[in-house]
Amino acid sequence: MFSNLRSLIFKLDPETAHNLAIKSLKFNFVPNILDEDKDNPLFKTRLFNNDLKNPIGMAAGFDKNAEVYNSLFKLGFGFVEVGTVTPLKQYGNPKPRVFRLVEDEALINRLGFNNYGAGNILERIKSNKQNGLLGINIGPNKNTENRLNDYIECLKTFYEIADYITINISSPNTEDLRSFHDQTKLNELLETIDKEKKTLNSQVPIAVKVSPDIDDQEINKISEVLLNNNIEVIIVSNTSDSTRENLNNIQGHQKGGLSGKPIEKKSTDLINKFYKILRGRIKIIGVGGVDSGKGAYEKFLAGANYVQLYTGMVFRGPNIVNMIKRELKELLTKDGVKNYTEIVGKKG
């Protein structure tokens, strides 16, 4: 069905098409697709001490304002991450700010944390109880005078309703945000968050989302800081502000974060590098180019415990989770495993 509609959808501006998708999900215009493997033990797992029916999550960026997370659970996602949310409402960067690279199966976006603000989103979630594991991705406002304080304000807003909170230090669309990859700055940020959690008497799990554009030295330093601060999950990775050399679409020069197929290998290689250092002490959510069972399989082999996607749904449609599970089941059955976790990290 989606294949028939795709050509029409792709005639729309990408941001307009996205808003249409949100409205369709919000008003249940997207059919709930029969899932033959809903309770298949091949895919069952746990994240933050919660049982999941599968390890496939929706990445932050799709449901920025927490409008359709329950609809996404109905489409089969094992967990959903909303946001990025900032303390105050902000428009984001000027339009046009999303570019669809059809030949490359990719997007470039420079949205800039456009969202309704923490207070508004808190009330929406409180009035619409989540039917699955819900993460909230947080970041600072563009013009804030104290980015550290913005993270704390969002933590204080969401700690009671989030199943986990992701610290976004890796968007390429907020100027200088990636400076938090610096070992000293990251350590200060995570220590401040931990201190605030103790003040709030909160056990909310913290994940950290990193950039794909880091080198081996940064990987080592970031791993050390995460381990020292008892972080439970690292999300590898966000969009890339490089990796443009092999793009075919004429809009490949656009400034912003590149997602989708062109960063698949880059993300998978980065997952494997983190896995070799962390060795299960911190769980890994793999993101970047996941649009098939084979793509998810490769992420698991590299060391990811779970995967997330967003761009894959743009190009494959709302049935993507079931498509991935079907293809993944064939690969796992050939391996003779009883649960996909048996292959995690087998790439070495």
Stockholm file with secondary structure:
# STOCKHOLM 1.0

chainA/1-348         MFSNLRSLIFKLDPETAHNLAIKSLKFNFVPNILDEDKDNPLFKTRLFNNDLKNPIGMAAGFDKNAEVYNSLFKLGFGFVEVGTVTPLKQYGNPKPRVFRLVEDEALINRLGFNNYGAGNILERIKSNKQNGLLGINIGPNKNTENRLNDYIECLKTFYEIADYITINISSPNTEDLRSFHDQTKLNELLETIDKEKKTLNSQVPIAVKVSPDIDDQEINKISEVLLNNNIEVIIVSNTSDSTRENLNNIQGHQKGGLSGKPIEKKSTDLINKFYKILRGRIKIIGVGGVDSGKGAYEKFLAGANYVQLYTGMVFRGPNIVNMIKRELKELLTKDGVKNYTEIVGKKG
#=GR chainA/1-348 SS CHHHHHHHHTTSCHHHHHHHHHHHHHTTCSCCCCCTTTTCTTTCEEETTEEESCSEEECTTSSTTSSSHHHHHHTTCSEEEEEEECSSCBCCSCSCCEEEEGGGTEEEECCCSCBSCHHHHHHHHHTSCCSSEEEEEECCCTTCSCHHHHHHHHHHHHTTTCSEEEEECCCTTSTTGGGGGSHHHHHHHHHHHHHHHHHHTCCCCEEEEECSSCCHHHHHHHHHHHHHTTCCEEEECCCBSCCCTTCCSGGGGCSSEEEEGGGHHHHHHHHHHHHHHHTTSSEEEEESSCCSHHHHHHHHHHTCSEEEESHHHHHHCTTHHHHHHHHHHHHHHHHTCSSGGGGTTTTC
#=GC SS_cons         CHHHHHHHHTTSCHHHHHHHHHHHHHTTCSCCCCCTTTTCTTTCEEETTEEESCSEEECTTSSTTSSSHHHHHHTTCSEEEEEEECSSCBCCSCSCCEEEEGGGTEEEECCCSCBSCHHHHHHHHHTSCCSSEEEEEECCCTTCSCHHHHHHHHHHHHTTTCSEEEEECCCTTSTTGGGGGSHHHHHHHHHHHHHHHHHHTCCCCEEEEECSSCCHHHHHHHHHHHHHTTCCEEEECCCBSCCCTTCCSGGGGCSSEEEEGGGHHHHHHHHHHHHHHHTTSSEEEEESSCCSHHHHHHHHHHTCSEEEESHHHHHHCTTHHHHHHHHHHHHHHHHTCSSGGGGTTTTC
//
